[in-house]
């Protein structure tokens, strides 16, 4: 392996290649639980498309796999290093190459931070709509890899809905361009859509042309506090029946409110045991907010229209609602989605499962599209692995996934399969579908060097 590292240094320079064990360990994992920790052979920091092509070609020649990585904010293990791999960091490819206010598009390198693109678009009255909770640190390339969603996705769509074209380095080191500069275009198969959400297993995205949306001139935030989470979930359906489409509809349960109070010194728990946080935006924001307040109050909520400062604080608290902990074998945050009509039923199942298996539970949800993020965890007794607690945790996780699928849901709404969720993929996708996906993988990556053991 020393020869590969030496060749990488020879082509890219020592400043772009590291075999330091501290660096290797830091870049070996993302924020997901680690099932099989592997140190990469090297970490390479690409600065250009040519760098990425060189790395892929050298790794292919040495039969070494390539794990592309953005900011490492993923929570499904999509950027975990695999055995006999090189981690290819794209964080230095962080230029906004073009921003066209007339066409309402931007062309970016994969390492551009989501928030940086929004900051650049805002003076033109535009925004990049997908906004995962990690938008201040996650990269556009990583968002593309997982088809990330976020708080605004119920109204504005997920990442795939904002990607028009991609530049992709293939497994043989060649460069292709897919898609178009226009909002509409149906020529040929939708390869752009195929690459979005493929988690770096089909090609490495080195450039993206994205669609921008209008920055809302007016935003109204409504906080509705409920005595329990199930009533709050019912409030989501009530808003839907009123045929109002909020930009943001977020649900936080009592455990989440208590944790936020502890961390930030807020008083959310005093005001209710569950919070439904809704934002309306655009020129009709005030009228829509009036309808929402009326509907929620009729359903028993304690409704308030927040002042601007508190409104921003509530949304910010929601973005931080995963807490400071990183998922591990004792604490797992899930990413299931169910039809909105089953939200109340699924919340009830989650609460029953937590009680049955004696595990802790907190839940936040992108309620507007039925995407829930339940976090199950067990308390550690000591430094040794508590096998009984681990068994109870895994039983609760398995049962929560099975219940979501039984309701017509999915095992991942926006985080991706990565490495961690592979154990459940067969429950959702029958073997003929999985076989077809493996054939696609073989076509794009016949040697299997692109992020093996992930996504499919």
N, C-alpha and C positions, 0 to 999 in steps of 0.2 A: 504493500500500500504506500510505502514511502515514495516509490517512483511516481505515483499519481499526484501526491502532494507536491513533489518537486516539479512535475510538469505543470501543475496549476500555477505554482509560483512563477515558473518560467514564462508562462503566457500572460498572467494577470499582474504579477508583481507581488512582493511579500506583504504589502499593505492591504491586499484584498483577500488574503488566504491566512487562516489561522488553524493551527493544530494544538493550541494551548488547551490544556484539560479544563481549565476554568471556563473558557469560552465554549468549548465543546459541550460541557455540561449545561451551560446557560441556554444554548440554542438547541439542545436535544429534545426539549419538550415545549408544548404550549400550556394552556391553563386547564387541560383536561386531566382526569385521573390517569395514572400511568400503569398500564398493564404489563409492559415488557420494556424496561428501561434499556436503551441502547445508546452508546456514545457514537456520534458520527465520526468518520475518519478525518473530516475537515469541515470547517465552515468557510464558505466563500461569499464575499460581499460584492455582488455584481454592481457595476456602475453604468452599464450600457447593454443594449441588445446583443452586441457582438460578444460581450463577456458571457452572457447567458448561453449563447450558441457554443462558445468555446468550452464551457463547463460541461454542457450536455454531451458534446462530441467526445471529450476526453473520458467522461464517466462511462459512456457507451463503449468506448474502446477497451476500458478496463473492467467492464461488466460490474460497475458500481451504480447503485441507484441514486436518484436525485430527489431530494425532498425540498420543494420550494417553500419559502417562508416569508411572511410579511412582518407584522409586529408581534406575532405569537399570542394574539388575544383569543384564539379559537378555544372552544371548550369541549371538543369532541375528539381531540387527538389527531386531527388531520395533519398537523405539522410535527408530530413526534418523529424523531429519527428512527429509522429501521436498521436492521443489521446490514453491515457493508454498504453504508450510505454516505453521501455528502449532503450537508444542509446548504442550500443555496438561498442566501438572504437577498431579498430585493428591496430592502429598506432604503438603500442609497439611491435607488432610481425613483426620485421623488419630485420630478418636475411636472408642472402643469404646462404642457406643450402649446396648448391653444385654448382660448376661451372666447367663443363667438356669441355675443349677446343677440345678434340678429337671428342666427340659426338656433339659438338656445341650446348649444352643445359645448362640450369641452373634451379635449384630448389630453389624457393624463398617463404618466408612467405608473406602474403598479404600486410603487412605494409611497404615493401621495396619500397623506392622511385625510380621512373623510372630512374632518372639520376644516382642514386647510382649503379644500376645494370649496366648501361652503363660504368660507371667509373671502375667497377670491370672487365668488359669484354674487355675493350679497350687494356690493356697490352697483351692480347692474339690475337689481331687483329680481335676482334669480337665486335658486337654491338647488342643491343635489338632494333629491328627496329621501333615498334610503338612509336611515339614521339609527344604526344599531346602538345599544347602550354604550358600546365602546368607541363611539364615533370620534372622540378626542384622541384616540391612540391607534385605532385599527386602520388598516390601509385599504385603498380601493381594490388592490389586487386580492387581498384576503377576502374582502366583501364579495368580489366576483367568484372566488373559489368556492365559497359556501352558499352563494345566492342569499346573502344576508338580508334580513328584514329590518326590524326596528319599530319604534313607536308609531311612526307615521304610515306604516305600510297598509293599513286598512283602507286608507283613502288614496295614497299615492303609489301603492304597489311595492314589490320587493326589488332587489337589485336587477334581476333579469328584465324587469319592465323599464329600466332606465339605461340599459346597455344596448347601443346601436351597432358597434363594431369592436373587434378585438384584433390585436397583433399577438400571435402565438408562436413560440418556438416549439417545434415538434421533437419527438424522441430521437430523430436522426440529426438534430441541430438545424434543420431548415426552418425558415420563417414564412408564415402564411398570414394573410389578412382576411378576416371574415366579416360579413355584415355590410353596412352601408352608412352613409352620412345622413340619410333622410329618416324621418320618423316612420315612414312606411317602406316596405320592401319585402317581396316574397319570392325572389329569384332563388331557385334551388332549395336544397335542404337547409334548415336553420342551424348551421354549425355554431353560430354565435351562442344561440340558446343552449346548445349541447355542452359547450365549454363552460358556461356559467353554471356553477354548482358541481363541477366535476372534480373539485378538490385537488387539482394538479395532477390527476392521474392520466389525462389524455394529452396534455400539453402545458406549457408554462406561459401564462399571460404576461406579456411585456409591454402592453399598451392597451388602452381602452378609450373608445369614443362613447361618451355618455350624454344622455339627454338631461337638460336642466328644466326645472319647473319654476313657476312664478312664486316669488317670495310673498307670502300673505301680508297684506297691508294691515290687517286687523286680526287679532287672536283673542278669543275669550276662553278662560279656564273655569271649569266648574268642578268643585270638590263635593262629592256626595258620600257622607259617612253612614254606614249601616251597622246594625247590631251583630250581624254575622255575614260570612262570606257568601253563603248561598243566596241570601237576599240581594247582595250586590251583583252577583252573577245574573239574577233575574232582572235587575235594572238594565243590564246590557241588552237583553232581548226587548225590553220595553222601549228603549231608544230606537232599536231597529224597526219595531212596529210603527213608530212615529215617522219612519222614513226620513230620518236625519242621518247624514253621513259625517260624523266627526272626523277630524284629522287624527286625533289621539283618543283611545279608550283603553285605559289601563286599570287593572284590578290589583289591589294589594290586600293581603289578608292580615289578621291580627298579629301573627308572629313576625311578619315583615315590618309592620308599623312599630312594634315594640323594639325591634332591632334598630330601625332607623332613629327612633327616639334616643336609644342608648348611645348610638354613634354620634348623632348630630345635635342632641339636646332639644329636639322638637317635642311637641305635645300631641302627636297624632293619635296615640292610643287613648288619650282622655276623651277625644272627640268621637270615637267609634271603634268598632272591632274589625271593620273592613272599610277600605276606601276605593271608590270608583272615581277615577280622575279623567275628566273629559275636556278636550280642547276642540273648539270650532274655529275655523279660520276662513279668510276671504271676505268678500264684500257682504256676504250674508251671515257673517259670524254672529252678530248680535241677535238676529232673528232666530237663528238655529239654537243659540244658547238659551233663549227664552223658552223654546219648546222643550229642550232637554231638562231645564230646571223644573218645569211644570210636570213633566212625565216622571222624573225621579222623585219629586216630593210626593206625588200621588202614590208612589210605591213604598212610602215609608222612610225615605232617606232624609237625613239632615243635610240640606243643600245650602251651599254658600257660593257666592261669586267672589273669587279671591282678588285682592288688590294685586297690581302688577308684580310687586316684589315677591309676595307670597306665592303667586302663581308660578313664577319662575323657580322658586325654591322647591315647590311640590314636584314639578317636572324633573328638576335636578335630583331630588331625593329618589324619585322613581328610577332614574337612570343608574343610581348607585345602589339599587335595592338588592343586588346579589351579595352585597356586603364585601368586606375586605378579604374573606377567606378564599382560598383557592381549593377547587374540588380535589378530593383525594379518595382513598379507599373507604373512608369513614363518612364522607359528605359528597353527595352527587346531586347536581342540579340537572333536571331533565328539560326536555324541549318538545313535548308532545303537542299536537293540535287535534281538536275535535270539531265537528260541525257546531256552529254557535248555538243551535237549538238544544245541544246536549251539554252545554257548559254547566248548568246547575246540577245535572246528573253526575257529571264527571267530578266536580268539586266534592260532591257527597261521597263518591267512591274513594277519592284521595283521603278524605278525613277518616273514613272507616278503615282504610288500609293502615294508616298511621297508628290508629288505636289497636288494630288487630295484631300488628307486628311489633308494637312497642317501640316505634321510631319517632323521631321529631320530624315535623313538617312545617314548611312555610311555602306560600304560593304567591307568585306574581304572574300576571297574564297580560298579553296583548289581546284584550278581550274583544276588540273590534273584529278580529279574524279568528278567534277561537284558539289562539296559540298560548299555551300555558307553560310556565316554568316552575314546576314544583321542585323544591329541594328537600330531599330526605337526608337525615343524618342521625348518627348515633354518637353518644359521648364516649370518649376513650377512657378506659379504666387506668391504663398504665402504658408504658412504652411498647409492651408486647402486643401482638395482634390479637384482638378479642374475636375469636372465631364465632362465638355465639352471636355477638352483635353484628358481625359481618354477614352472617347467614340471614338474620332478620332484615337487615338493610336490603340485601339482594332479593329476598322474597318480595319485599314491598315494591322494589323497582320493577321486577318482572311482572308483578300483578298490575301495577299502574300502566305499564305498556300494553299488556294484554287487554285491559279494560278500555284503553283509548282506541285500540284497533277494533274491538267489538262494537264500538259506537260509530264506526266509520271514520276513525281518525288516522293519524300517522305518527311514526316514532320520532320524527324530527320535522319541525316547522321551519327552522331557519339556521340551525347550528351545523347541520351536516351530519353525515354518518361517521366520518373520520375512522378512527381505530376502535373507539369505545363502543359504538352502537352496532358494530357488525354482528354481535351475538343475537340481535333482535331483527335484523334485516329480513331473514327468511320468514318471519312471522307475517310481514307485510307484503313481500313480493314473492310470488310463486316461482318455482324453479325455471319454467320456460322464460320468464322475464329476466331472471338473473343470468341465465345462460346467454341471452341476447346481449345483455350488458357486458358480459365477459368477452363476447365476440367483438364488440365495439372496442373494448380495451385492447384486445389483441391486434386489431387493425391499426389503431393509432400508435400503439406502443408494443410492437412484437417482441422485444427483448424484456419487457416488463421492468424497465428501469425508473419509470416515473411514479414516485410515491406509492410503492407497492404495499399491499395489505391495508389499503384505505378505501372507503367510499362504496365499493361493491363487494 
